[in-house]
């Protein structure tokens, strides 16, 4: 089982993962910014965000500023919705935990089918992706909308 297979594990259950995440966010009493949002407003870019993560896993690419526009849009949208920064951090943390648990549960009975380097590569990419979203969000909330640096051409 390779990274593409793990991407398929996420994609196959994307809608149920999102519904579980919505329930978890709504139930978290420490998150206060979601109260005025409809379910659609809360879900917002999360489906496309998961698609983007899966595309990066399939391509074997490491998340970076240039290949994760949906994460930037999600952070910016939360800023425009009046989200508190700490609520966005918690929301992303809940998504991270949900994805890690989903991958773990899916592989638990057949963990021998995945090479350790693939598993750790997926975990690394997933964490890097969500951390980069939070990094961009911090810039938005504290400095305004950051300009993207020009890509380095080799």
C-alpha positions in Angstrom: 0.0 0.0 0.0 1.4 3.3 -1.0 0.5 7.0 -0.5 -2.0 6.8 -3.3 -3.8 4.0 -1.4 -4.0 6.1 1.7 -5.3 9.1 -0.3 -8.0 6.7 -1.5 -8.8 5.8 2.1 -9.5 9.5 2.8 -11.4 10.1 -0.5 -13.6 7.1 -0.1 -14.9 8.3 3.2 -14.5 12.1 2.6 -18.2 13.0 3.2 -18.5 10.9 6.4 -15.2 12.3 7.6 -16.5 15.9 7.1 -19.8 15.1 8.8 -17.9 13.6 11.8 -15.6 16.7 11.8 -18.6 19.1 11.8 -20.2 17.2 14.7 -16.9 17.3 16.6 -16.4 21.1 15.9 -20.0 21.8 17.0 -19.6 19.7 20.2 -16.3 21.4 21.2 -17.2 24.0 23.7 -13.9 25.8 23.4 -14.7 26.8 19.8 -16.9 29.8 19.8 -16.5 31.2 16.3 -18.7 28.6 14.6 -21.9 29.6 16.3 -23.1 32.0 13.6 -22.1 29.7 10.7 -24.5 27.4 8.9 -23.3 23.9 8.3 -22.4 24.9 4.8 -20.5 27.9 6.1 -18.6 25.7 8.5 -17.9 23.0 5.9 -16.9 25.7 3.4 -13.6 24.6 1.7 -13.0 21.5 3.7 -14.0 19.0 1.0 -11.7 20.7 -1.6 -9.0 21.0 1.1 -9.1 17.2 1.6 -9.1 16.7 -2.2 -6.0 18.8 -2.3 -4.2 16.8 0.4 -5.1 13.6 -1.5 -3.8 15.0 -4.8 -0.5 15.9 -3.1 -0.2 12.4 -1.6 -0.9 10.8 -4.9 1.7 13.0 -6.6 4.2 12.4 -3.8 4.6 16.1 -3.4 5.5 17.9 -0.2 3.0 20.6 0.7 4.4 24.1 0.2 3.1 27.6 -0.4 2.6 27.0 -4.1 0.7 23.7 -4.2 -1.9 24.2 -1.5 -4.1 27.1 -2.6 -7.2 25.6 -0.9 -5.6 25.7 2.5 -4.8 29.3 2.0 -8.4 30.0 0.9 -9.8 28.1 3.9 -7.6 30.2 6.3 -8.6 33.5 4.5 -12.3 32.5 4.5 -12.2 31.9 8.3 -10.6 35.3 8.7 -13.4 36.9 6.6 -16.0 35.0 8.6 -14.7 36.6 11.8 -13.2 33.5 13.2 -11.0 33.8 16.3 -7.5 32.6 15.5 -7.5 30.1 18.4 -10.8 28.6 17.1 -9.2 28.1 13.7 -6.2 26.4 15.3 -8.6 24.1 17.3 -10.7 23.4 14.2 -7.6 22.3 12.2 -6.3 20.3 15.1 -9.6 18.4 15.2 -9.4 17.7 11.4 -5.8 16.5 11.9 -6.8 14.1 14.7 -9.8 12.8 12.8 -7.7 12.1 9.7 -5.0 10.4 11.6 -7.5 8.2 13.5 -9.3 7.4 10.2 -6.0 6.3 8.6 -5.0 4.3 11.7 -8.4 2.6 12.0 -8.4 1.7 8.3 -4.9 0.2 8.5 -5.2 -1.4 11.9 -6.3 -4.9 10.7 -3.8 -4.9 7.8 -0.9 -2.7 8.9 1.5 -5.1 7.3 0.2 -4.0 3.9 1.9 -0.6 4.2 5.5 0.1 4.2 6.6 2.1 7.2 8.2 4.8 5.0 4.9 5.3 3.1 3.0 5.6 6.4 5.5 8.1 7.8 5.6 10.0 4.6 1.8 10.4 4.6 1.8 11.5 8.3 4.6 14.0 7.5 2.7 15.4 4.5 -0.6 15.6 6.3 1.0 17.4 9.3 3.0 19.7 7.1 0.0 20.6 5.0 -2.1 21.5 8.1 0.8 23.3 9.7 1.3 25.4 6.6 -2.3 26.3 6.6 -2.0 27.5 10.2 1.2 29.4 9.4 -0.6 31.2 6.6 -3.6 31.9 8.9 -1.3 33.4 11.5 0.1 35.7 8.9 -3.4 36.7 7.8 -4.6 37.3 11.4 -1.6 39.2 12.5 -0.1 40.9 9.5 -3.0 41.1 7.0 -3.0 39.2 3.7 0.6 38.2 3.0 2.0 38.5 -0.5 3.2 35.3 -2.0 6.9 35.3 -2.8 7.9 34.6 -6.4 8.6 31.0 -7.1 12.2 30.0 -7.3 12.9 28.6 -10.8 15.7 26.1 -11.1 
